């Protein structure tokens, strides 16, 4: 029978070497060499009748004749000889010599951080997995360890039972190397930036942009990325996008919740289904905005329509030649230019220009706080009057102390409102320009001065006349 593994002895009786003594009735031994000469097995046969027993000298001389000079296991031999002679039984497959196998060396290599490939954690108890939060993209942070150096392991030559040296091998694991936006520092490979880790034939690269070739859906999960994102397909309803750079979407954006640090460009349109929120730190360009809330720091460019949406920008809104604003509420600090505003049978459209809506929102919060404080003070004064009648000076003192704290907070809030009032009007030169028609029922406000449109206005420019204290309209040049 052929051997199955390197080093295993053959089981073919013809491969055995019989070491006969002088007489056929004497005890004797047959040995079997492994194919790599690293092991010798022996069968011990007891004497027959008056034959001579086995002896250590006989076995020693037999091994010398076979050039077995290294790794002889004398204890095994002596135990087998004793058992065979005393009990007159055959002892098989005793290892009588064993060499030293070579130890394979391993070259130094960088091993990828195993934590980067760890599967997502199972939720505790009966909690359900949020598959939208599971992403196929490997996002790393600046300074994060990508790989660790595994030091070289020295190999060692072996020796067979004839005393011959057996050279050792050295394996060289493929490992990984540092690529774009990585650095090697001592025993580690680090990421130089926040980005997506991509392994290309053993090279670790960190990309500062994320390109999604198809749609954003359950295959991608929510998109959370520190740099620029490019999406070639549509974004499905229910999926969130958070980007530390710019986002480009080449189809429709069915938005749920998105925060984008820089610019947003949507080749299709933005659909919000009434509950969506988009925050953009830069500018926005899209075909249409429908049923959502958009807050943008820079200019918003919309080709076709803004429909039933709340849109906020610290700069301007620029619309296409026939771009329409239908319903909703628009806050544009620097003014806007549109094809038409409002519809006779549609919802009222409110346009607010020249006003810093962030300051206005803070003022509204302060007004709400003042109403709460006034209600608390009114209730507290009623309780204080009852305590005064009860004649408990200790409780009365506590009531008076609380009343003073509320009055102090009321005064501070009032002072904050007074300060904000001077900051709300941010651009008195803001204007509303319409190439087509402003429908009746539209409310236009510039720097808190309002104009309610009762008759259609066509091709007009509406601005604030500070001297007259009202909004005036003139022909659009």
C-alpha positions, 0 to 999 in steps of 0.5 A, spaced: 500 500 500 502 506 498 503 511 503 498 517 504 502 522 507 509 524 507 513 521 513 508 515 514 511 508 513 509 503 508 504 497 510 507 493 505 510 487 508 516 487 502 518 493 505 520 490 512 527 488 513 528 482 517 534 482 522 535 475 523 540 472 528 544 466 528 538 460 529 531 461 526 529 459 533 532 465 536 528 471 537 528 476 532 526 483 529 523 486 523 524 494 522 520 498 517 523 505 515 518 511 513 519 514 506 522 520 509 527 516 514 524 520 520 522 514 523 523 506 524 518 502 527 520 495 529 516 488 530 519 484 536 518 476 535 520 472 541 524 465 541 521 459 539 523 453 544 530 453 546 532 459 542 536 465 544 532 471 547 532 478 544 538 482 547 539 489 547 546 488 544 543 484 538 538 490 536 544 495 537 548 491 532 542 490 527 541 498 527 548 499 526 548 495 520 542 499 517 546 505 519 540 508 524 545 512 528 540 518 530 534 518 535 534 511 537 529 510 543 532 505 547 527 506 553 522 503 547 527 498 545 528 495 552 521 495 554 519 491 548 525 486 549 523 485 556 515 484 554 517 480 548 522 475 552 518 474 558 511 473 555 513 470 549 509 474 545 509 478 538 510 486 540 508 490 533 509 497 531 514 500 536 518 506 534 525 505 535 528 511 532 525 518 531 529 523 527 527 531 528 523 534 522 525 540 519 521 546 522 518 551 517 520 558 517 515 564 516 517 570 513 515 577 516 508 580 513 503 585 514 496 582 517 490 586 516 486 588 522 481 582 523 477 587 527 475 590 520 472 584 517 468 582 523 461 581 522 456 585 525 454 584 532 447 580 533 442 585 537 441 583 544 435 579 546 429 579 541 431 585 538 430 586 531 436 587 526 436 594 522 438 591 516 438 599 513 444 600 518 448 594 515 453 597 510 457 593 505 462 598 505 468 598 510 469 605 512 475 607 516 477 613 520 484 617 520 489 614 524 486 607 525 490 601 524 489 597 518 494 592 519 499 589 524 506 586 522 507 579 524 515 578 525 519 573 522 519 566 525 525 562 524 526 555 521 530 550 523 533 544 519 531 537 521 535 530 521 533 523 519 535 517 523 541 516 519 544 523 521 543 526 515 541 534 515 534 535 512 533 543 510 527 547 512 523 551 508 521 558 509 514 560 507 512 567 505 505 569 506 502 574 501 499 579 507 498 586 505 501 592 503 500 600 504 497 604 498 494 610 497 492 615 503 496 610 508 502 610 512 507 605 515 509 606 522 513 601 525 509 595 526 503 598 523 499 600 517 495 606 519 490 610 515 491 617 513 484 620 512 477 618 513 474 614 508 473 607 504 478 602 505 478 598 499 483 592 498 486 591 491 490 585 490 493 585 497 494 593 497 490 597 502 487 603 499 483 609 503 479 613 498 476 619 500 470 618 495 465 613 495 462 611 488 455 607 488 454 603 482 447 602 483 441 604 487 441 606 495 437 600 498 437 594 502 444 592 498 447 598 501 444 600 507 444 607 510 450 611 507 454 614 512 461 616 509 466 622 511 467 624 504 464 625 497 459 620 495 456 619 488 450 615 487 449 612 480 442 609 481 436 612 485 435 613 493 429 609 495 425 611 501 427 610 508 434 610 507 439 615 510 445 619 507 450 622 511 456 625 508 462 629 510 463 632 503 459 633 497 453 628 494 451 627 487 445 623 485 444 621 478 437 619 479 431 621 483 432 622 491 427 619 495 429 622 501 428 620 508 433 624 512 440 627 510 445 631 512 450 633 507 456 637 509 458 640 502 454 641 496 448 636 493 447 635 486 440 631 484 440 630 476 432 627 478 428 630 483 427 630 491 421 627 493 420 627 501 413 624 502 411 630 507 416 628 513 423 628 510 429 633 512 435 635 507 440 639 511 446 641 506 452 645 508 453 648 501 449 649 495 443 645 492 442 643 485 436 639 482 430 638 477 424 639 483 423 639 490 416 636 492 413 635 499 419 635 504 423 640 508 430 643 505 435 647 509 441 649 505 447 654 507 448 657 500 444 658 493 439 653 491 438 652 484 431 648 481 429 647 474 422 645 474 418 646 481 418 647 488 411 643 491 408 644 498 415 644 501 419 648 506 425 651 503 430 655 507 437 658 504 442 663 507 443 665 500 438 665 494 433 661 490 434 661 482 429 657 478 429 655 471 425 659 466 419 656 467 420 654 474 414 654 479 413 655 486 407 651 488 404 652 496 409 651 502 414 656 505 420 659 502 425 662 506 431 665 502 435 671 505 438 674 498 431 673 495 429 669 489 428 668 482 422 664 479 418 663 473 411 663 477 409 663 484 402 660 487 396 657 483 389 660 484 386 653 486 392 651 490 395 652 497 397 659 499 404 660 498 409 664 503 415 667 501 420 670 506 426 674 504 431 678 507 430 675 514 435 670 517 431 664 519 436 661 524 435 668 528 427 668 527 427 660 529 431 662 535 426 668 537 420 664 536 423 659 541 425 665 546 417 667 545 415 660 547 420 660 553 417 667 555 410 664 555 412 658 559 415 662 564 409 667 565 405 661 566 409 658 571 410 665 575 402 666 575 401 659 578 407 660 583 404 667 585 397 663 587 401 658 591 405 663 594 399 667 597 396 661 600 403 659 603 403 666 606 396 665 609 398 659 612 404 662 616 409 657 614 415 662 613 420 657 611 416 654 605 414 662 604 422 663 603 423 657 598 417 660 594 420 667 594 427 664 592 424 660 586 420 666 584 426 670 583 429 665 579 424 665 574 423 672 574 431 673 572 430 668 567 424 671 564 428 678 564 434 674 560 430 671 555 426 678 554 433 681 553 435 676 548 429 677 544 430 684 544 437 683 541 435 678 536 430 683 533 436 687 531 439 681 527 433 678 524 433 683 518 439 680 514 438 683 507 434 689 506 436 689 498 433 682 497 428 682 492 423 677 489 423 676 481 418 673 477 418 672 470 411 669 469 405 670 474 404 671 482 397 668 483 392 671 488 393 669 495 400 669 495 404 672 501 410 675 500 415 678 506 421 682 505 425 684 512 418 682 516 414 687 511 408 683 508 405 684 501 398 679 500 397 679 493 390 680 491 390 680 484 395 677 479 402 680 478 406 679 472 413 680 470 414 683 476 420 685 481 418 686 488 423 689 493 422 693 500 422 701 500 425 702 507 422 710 506 415 708 505 415 702 510 412 697 505 413 693 499 413 695 492 413 692 485 416 694 478 416 691 472 422 686 471 427 688 467 
